[in-house]
Amino acid sequence: MHVLNKCEVALKCDRYLWRHNSVLSIIHEYIKCHMPYGWKISVDLPNNDYHLPDGFSDVTQRPDIVLWSVQHKQVVIFELTVPFEENIADAAEWKRKECHSLVNQF
């Protein structure tokens, strides 16, 4: 339980990032298998070629997952947070603020 609840040792060992990336990887694989034809995906994971759709090179933040379709003129961004159960409300509020500035960049 300490790994999930602001443990300094876990923080120094990148366990939070590992947990986040593990969940993100599963979501990424699911989306890739169910993505409609013509859509593209980019995911912010190690060893992945992360890129944004044309016209979004000025974006300073890196969303966890970006889906886009040139044909449909749509961009969908995903941001993931994997908090401890007691911190869900705080994490959701923090992500809302972070995503607000991210959406404004898009």
C-alpha positions in Angstrom: 0.0 0.0 0.0 2.8 2.4 0.7 3.9 2.3 -3.0 0.5 3.9 -3.9 0.4 6.5 -1.2 3.1 9.2 -1.6 6.0 6.9 -0.6 9.3 8.7 -0.9 11.1 5.5 -1.8 8.6 4.7 -4.6 8.9 8.3 -5.8 12.7 8.1 -6.1 12.5 4.7 -7.8 10.0 6.0 -10.4 7.3 3.5 -9.3 4.6 6.1 -9.9 5.7 6.6 -13.5 6.0 2.9 -13.9 2.4 2.4 -12.7 1.2 5.2 -14.9 3.0 3.9 -18.0 1.8 0.3 -17.3 -1.8 1.4 -17.4 -1.2 3.7 -20.3 0.3 0.9 -22.3 -2.8 -1.3 -21.8 -5.1 1.5 -22.9 -2.9 2.2 -25.9 -3.0 -1.4 -27.1 -6.8 -1.5 -26.6 -7.3 1.7 -28.6 -4.9 0.5 -31.4 -7.0 -2.7 -31.8 -10.3 -0.8 -32.0 -9.3 2.3 -33.8 -11.4 3.2 -36.9 -9.6 3.2 -40.2 -7.9 6.4 -41.1 -7.3 7.5 -37.5 -3.7 7.9 -36.2 -2.5 7.6 -32.6 0.5 8.8 -30.7 1.3 7.8 -27.1 3.7 9.3 -24.7 5.5 6.1 -23.6 9.2 5.3 -23.6 10.5 3.9 -26.9 7.6 5.3 -28.9 7.8 7.7 -31.7 5.7 10.5 -30.2 4.4 13.0 -32.7 1.5 15.4 -32.9 -0.8 16.0 -35.9 0.3 18.6 -38.5 -0.4 22.1 -37.3 0.2 21.3 -33.6 3.9 21.7 -33.4 3.6 24.7 -31.0 2.0 22.6 -28.3 4.3 22.7 -25.2 2.5 19.9 -23.2 2.6 16.3 -24.2 -0.8 14.6 -23.8 -0.6 10.9 -22.8 -2.5 9.8 -25.9 -3.5 11.8 -29.0 -5.8 10.4 -31.6 -6.6 12.3 -34.8 -8.3 12.0 -38.1 -7.5 14.3 -41.0 -10.6 13.2 -42.9 -12.9 13.9 -39.9 -10.9 17.0 -38.8 -10.9 15.8 -35.2 -8.3 15.5 -32.5 -8.9 13.6 -29.3 -6.6 13.9 -26.3 -6.3 11.6 -23.4 -4.7 12.3 -20.1 -4.3 9.6 -17.5 -3.9 9.8 -13.8 -3.5 6.7 -11.6 -3.9 8.0 -8.0 -4.3 6.2 -4.7 -8.0 5.8 -3.9 -7.9 8.5 -1.1 -6.5 11.0 -3.6 -8.9 10.5 -6.5 -10.8 13.8 -5.9 -7.5 15.9 -5.6 -6.0 14.1 -8.6 -9.1 14.7 -10.7 -9.1 18.4 -9.9 -5.4 18.7 -10.7 -5.9 16.9 -14.0 -8.9 19.2 -14.9 -6.7 22.2 -14.4 -3.8 20.7 -16.4 -6.1 19.6 -19.2 -7.8 23.0 -19.4 -4.5 24.6 -20.4 -3.7 21.7 -22.7 -7.1 22.0 -24.5 -6.5 25.7 -25.0 -3.2 24.9 -26.8 -5.0 22.6 -29.2 
